[in-house]
């Protein structure tokens, strides 16, 4: 009986082990969702491809989370000349190749955080190319989420980017093997004509197709009588080949002449390069040709690409680290954890942030001898103590990889392939020569130093100097309390003389989430204030009021009126004070009050010709939806005075000797 029980137990153990192994193998064999590979757009470098079919609206990530975003604030001002003249990164006044990867703060919903905010987004915000005819990815706004690092009690507060989960979804059903394209915006290309040689924009393809229709009719004896833009079917009419003006060989020569014309145009760039593709475009449309040409086989991607979703973000168990990167599948020792194309920055001082003062003319200028902080993106860059060069990896989720000086399970090395993108000769360039390069052209790989199990956090060694700096930061850091946080904990903010009591820091997004919660009046706020980092703004159309003015009034005009739906139209938000709140009866039979209207006071400015007129308003019956909480500038965690700043370090073994310009 005992032997039978032991046999059954042994069988159970074998079954459990077999099941676990099957699970691990299944995880390891799970097909990659996103690949990094050579773009199908000629000379475009790397691109992002799908390894699986996806449906319209589907999140393009392994675990539903989006990419990290990094704010660079007032950088032109902080890099200004001693006289106060601001430098412009977009004009290449100082070396900042990340300009090509910038997104507007409005597109991510963070425009209120500082006077001048530009956003860098990893993953979908940097890797995919733009093809206006084939846009298949929809980008969304980022979330503000400090990963539970409380500004009053955690030394890690302010050290991680608070902008998280910038998701990307499929704009349409997309097949496996397709290259993914995001919308850079027309202005992005129009401002870079000298770099990209008149890249076609949306309307370029419309004109190009019309040209091909005429070309097909006159030269080939075939043409389209429908435009793809109206959603109709393509129809072709084939002429008699005997009546063709030119034979096939002459047609190819003619097309070569057309494409090689010395005066470029966006419309000609939108036309196919090869004569064979021209025939296909005449019969089936440019878009059909472009779609087919933008595909890679899964075999090609597996053999020539790099999987980008071996890791996903999650909450780290490391104290004060916030988020970490976790393996989605079994990663054997010596294999790729994640690819990391990098943007190089030649001079780390371009990330310095200075205190301000006034010059003799009363102009606000930086204090050259007083560095207050550094841009938060520095914490996500690699460098070396003996070099001014920094490297920013912009692949998906690599920004979440944390540090462990002894128990790390991954390391960095320069990639050994991707020669179409990775320029090995740059590793021998001087820093001055690197400064002449304005596009990304280097790639690192995160490689497993031992087997990594599914769900295990991926860790690397940031270097001894980083460890010392962090230890010193934690030792010197002291907790604070909400009653001290009336803009006293952050740089570049005006502190209030009155304490907010227990009204601790909360973002405006928290208050905007529920319009059913009554908004406090100014009288109520005197004893029960909102946090000092938020204020109320109201939508108003200043054109609804007095006017037109023949001349500027001697005193500020006062206008008292009902809030109107028209106040929504121009979407102008103006700081306002809520003076009264009234119930709105939504169910007269039940005598129930479900919402509120408010009386608000504000100052609004409008232009009338050369006149600039400020008016004082009192608007009654203002709905709660017309009142929005707004974050005061420079109050978010990344501006905390005690926030940690330090780049990660590459080991001596792989950091180029020619870049060590600080020896």
Secondary structure, DSSP 4 states (H G I P E B T S, - for coil): -HHHHHHHHHHHHHHHHHHHHHHHHHHHHSPPSEEEEE-SSTT--EEEEESS-B-TT-B-SSSS--EEEEEEESHHHHT--TTSPPP-GGGTSS--GGGGGEEEHHHHT-TTSSSSEEEEE-GGGTSSB--TTS--EEE---EE--TT--TTT-TTTTTS-SEEEE-EEESS-B-TTBBPB----HHHHHTTHHHHSS---HHHHHHHHHHHHHHIIIIISEEESS-GGGTPPP-EEEPPGGG-SS-HHHHHHHHHHHHT-SS--HHHHHS-SSHHHHHHHHHH-HHHHHHHHTB--HHHHHHH-EES-SEEEEE-SSTT--EEEEESS-B-TTSEEEEEEEEEES-GGGGEEEEEEE-TTS-EEEEEEEEEEE-GGGGGEEE-TT-S-EEEE-STTGGG-EE-SSS--EEEEE-SS-TTT--GGGGGS-HHHHTT--S--EEEEEEESS-B-TTPBPEE---HHHHHHHHHHHHH-----GGG-SS-SBTT-PPPSS--TT-----HHHHHT-TTSPPPPHHHHTTSPPPTTEEEEEE--TTSSS---SS--SS-EEEEEE--GGGGTT--EEEEEEEEEEEEEEETTTTEEEEEEEEEEEEEEEEETTEEEEEEEEEEEEEGGGEEEEEPTT-SGGGBTT-----EE--TTTS-GGG-TT-
